[in-house]
């Protein structure tokens, strides 16, 4: 009986922690940037991707932002179900649904399901430039499933 309980607990724990998929690693100018992310789609082509906005302070109240589109292998848009799906290791995960709201005219918006969270962190890595090794800061963006 204890063995069965431990097996069930092990299965639940392995699913609870999920996986991190590294979807972007890029040099970062500072670790004080604020990052926002969202899913975007092209309904006609059945494509989906992640849009990353990086906000950086430029001093004295001035800030700027850069937008970057990230293609994620296995991420697509399914028109029949209006879903953004991630196909990964023989499983299909629903990351978001496209909803329509009508005020004056219909507006589509993307609602995340919570199955595919986008997370980021700044890491320092040694980089050899051919003359010396220096620690550089990188932004790493993960899709947690």
C-alpha positions as CSV (number, residue, x, y, z in Angstrom):
1,X,0.0,0.0,0.0
2,X,2.8,2.4,0.9
3,X,4.5,1.6,-2.4
4,X,1.4,2.5,-4.4
5,X,1.0,5.7,-2.5
6,X,4.7,6.6,-3.1
7,X,4.3,5.9,-6.9
8,X,1.2,8.1,-7.1
9,X,3.0,10.9,-5.2
10,X,6.1,10.6,-7.4
11,X,3.9,10.9,-10.6
12,X,2.1,13.9,-9.2
13,X,5.3,15.6,-8.1
14,X,6.9,15.1,-11.5
15,X,3.9,16.8,-13.2
16,X,3.7,19.6,-10.6
17,X,7.2,20.9,-11.3
18,X,6.9,20.7,-15.1
19,X,9.7,21.8,-17.5
20,X,11.4,24.9,-18.4
21,X,12.0,25.5,-22.1
22,X,14.7,28.1,-22.9
23,X,13.2,30.2,-25.7
24,X,15.7,33.1,-25.7
25,X,19.1,34.0,-24.5
26,X,20.4,37.4,-25.3
27,X,23.1,39.8,-24.0
28,X,21.6,42.3,-21.5
29,X,22.8,45.9,-20.9
30,X,21.4,45.9,-17.4
31,X,19.6,43.8,-14.8
32,X,17.2,46.7,-14.1
33,X,15.0,46.1,-17.1
34,X,11.4,45.3,-16.7
35,X,10.1,42.5,-19.0
36,X,6.5,42.0,-20.2
37,X,5.4,39.1,-22.4
38,X,2.3,38.0,-24.4
39,X,1.2,35.6,-27.1
40,X,0.4,36.8,-30.6
41,X,-1.2,35.0,-33.5
42,X,-1.6,35.0,-37.2
43,X,-5.0,33.3,-37.8
44,X,-4.6,32.9,-41.5
45,X,-1.3,31.0,-41.3
46,X,-2.0,29.2,-38.0
47,X,1.0,30.6,-36.3
48,X,1.7,31.8,-32.8
49,X,4.7,33.4,-31.1
50,X,5.7,35.2,-28.0
51,X,6.2,39.0,-27.9
52,X,8.7,40.3,-25.4
53,X,8.8,44.0,-24.4
54,X,11.9,45.1,-22.5
55,X,11.6,48.4,-20.7
56,X,14.9,50.1,-19.6
57,X,15.4,53.3,-17.7
58,X,17.7,55.8,-19.4
59,X,18.1,58.1,-16.3
60,X,16.1,61.1,-15.1
61,X,12.7,59.6,-15.6
62,X,13.3,58.7,-19.2
63,X,12.8,55.1,-20.3
64,X,12.7,53.2,-23.6
65,X,11.4,49.8,-24.6
66,X,12.3,47.3,-27.3
67,X,10.0,44.7,-28.7
68,X,11.2,41.3,-29.8
69,X,9.2,38.5,-31.4
70,X,10.3,35.0,-30.3
71,X,9.4,31.9,-32.4
72,X,8.9,28.9,-30.1
73,X,9.3,25.5,-31.7
74,X,6.0,23.6,-31.5
75,X,3.8,26.7,-30.7
76,X,0.9,27.1,-33.1
77,X,-2.6,28.5,-33.5
78,X,-5.5,26.1,-34.0
79,X,-8.4,28.0,-35.8
80,X,-11.1,25.4,-35.1
81,X,-10.7,25.6,-31.3
82,X,-9.3,29.2,-31.2
83,X,-6.4,27.9,-29.1
84,X,-2.7,28.5,-28.9
85,X,-1.1,25.1,-28.6
86,X,2.4,23.9,-27.7
87,X,3.3,20.4,-29.0
88,X,6.2,19.1,-26.9
89,X,7.4,15.5,-26.5
90,X,4.2,13.8,-27.7
91,X,1.9,16.0,-25.6
92,X,-0.2,19.0,-26.6
93,X,-0.6,21.8,-24.1
94,X,-3.1,24.6,-24.5
95,X,-1.3,27.8,-23.6
96,X,-4.0,30.3,-24.4
97,X,-7.5,30.8,-25.9
98,X,-8.6,33.5,-28.3
99,X,-11.8,35.2,-27.0
100,X,-14.0,37.7,-28.8
101,X,-15.7,40.6,-27.0
102,X,-18.2,42.9,-28.7
103,X,-18.5,46.4,-27.5
104,X,-19.2,48.4,-30.7
105,X,-17.5,45.9,-32.9
106,X,-15.9,42.5,-32.2
107,X,-12.4,42.6,-30.6
108,X,-10.3,39.5,-30.2
109,X,-8.1,39.1,-27.2
110,X,-5.8,36.3,-26.0
111,X,-6.4,34.8,-22.5
112,X,-3.6,32.7,-21.0
113,X,-4.7,29.3,-19.5
114,X,-1.8,29.2,-17.0
115,X,-0.4,26.0,-18.6
116,X,2.5,27.9,-20.3
117,X,4.0,30.6,-18.1
118,X,6.7,32.9,-19.4
119,X,9.5,33.6,-17.0
120,X,12.8,35.4,-17.2
121,X,16.0,35.8,-15.3
122,X,19.3,37.6,-15.7
123,X,22.5,35.5,-15.4
124,X,26.2,36.2,-15.5
125,X,28.3,34.0,-17.7
126,X,32.0,34.0,-18.5
127,X,32.6,34.9,-22.2
128,X,35.9,34.5,-23.9
129,X,36.5,37.2,-26.5
130,X,39.8,35.8,-27.7
131,X,41.9,38.0,-25.4
132,X,40.4,37.6,-22.0
133,X,37.5,36.1,-20.1
134,X,34.9,38.5,-18.9
135,X,31.6,38.0,-17.0
136,X,28.7,39.3,-19.1
137,X,25.0,39.6,-18.2
138,X,22.5,37.6,-20.3
139,X,18.7,37.7,-20.3
140,X,17.2,34.2,-20.3
141,X,13.5,33.7,-21.2
142,X,11.8,30.5,-20.3
143,X,8.4,28.9,-21.2
144,X,7.4,26.9,-18.1
145,X,5.1,24.0,-18.9
